[in-house]
Amino acid sequence: MPSTGSEAVRRDSSNLTTALVVEYVRAAAGDGGVERLLRTAGETRTVAELEDPHRWGTQQQKVALFRAAAKVLDDPDISYHVGETAAHASIGAPLRLLLRSVGGPASLARGVARASAKFSANYTCWTISSGRTHATIGNRVHDGYEPDPFDCRYTQGLLAQIPVIFGLPPAWIEHDECQVHGADACIYRLHWRPYHRFRWLRRRREEAELSAAMARRQADVEATVTDLVSADGLDVVLERIIRRAAQAVSAPMFVLAVNDDDKGLLVYSEGMSRLWEGRLGR
């Protein structure tokens, strides 16, 4: 059966992270810096592939890019600084709009586990407590993976941006329990300023981002309609549909099953092996 995903590469981490690394290095050192980044990391994927937030890679690939970026920019805390850019980076605009819709920093902190699961499959994140100006969040790398200090600092950089999504200064974080240093999990204690939801400046910025996001969504819908009315064969059209799903929703894998009167059950996937396709097709 057809398979549109790579069967050799684990899907641990969304390329949203690698896209942020590339964007950060390019801003600091230009295209030449990005070339050095890929060479230092031993990266075989193209820049376009690394910047595609709908693709996935391994934990090792992500950490290798962090380490390479630290060398290229001579910045040992590079992963935290990359995480800090998530609230402003160009690739994150649709995600920011979605996150902001939850209402405020406390609500987003309570939903951080659901949000993180869309972008990483090799750790578990959960909210221990959450209040108007604070939250405590746990994060544990799954067994079989080595906790990494670059990855831990990246997580802190991302979490610090929770209030920034709503127009506030970054959160300050206490981090005394770390899995890198032998704790069962990383525990992050966040604190931020009170949030006033209806400030007019924030509202104007949100309206501008909403307009841009709607324009991008309209373009995606038009492209999907074009695929559906294509004169190409059924196999080609169904493979395009599963790729469109991967672009619309961030997830480690997708499966599309279609019952064809002539061919029986057809199964197409993104990020799943032929072994699983065979089981699904029975």
Buried (B, 14 or more C-beta within 10 A) or exposed (E): EBBBBBEEBBBBBBBBBBBBBBBBBBEBBEEEBBBBBBEBBEBEBEBEBBBBBBBBBBBBBBBBBBBBBBBBBEBEEBBBBBBBBBBEBEBBBBBBBEBBEBEBBBBBBBBBBEBBBBBBBBBBBEBEEBEEBBBBBBBBBEEEBEBBBBBBBBBBBBBBBBBBBBBBEBBEBEBEBBBBEEEEBBBBBBEBEEBEEEEEEBEEEBEEBBEEBEEEEEEEEEEBEEBEEEEEEEEEBBBBBBBBBBBBEBBBBBBBEEEEEEEEEBBBBBBBBBEBBEEBEE
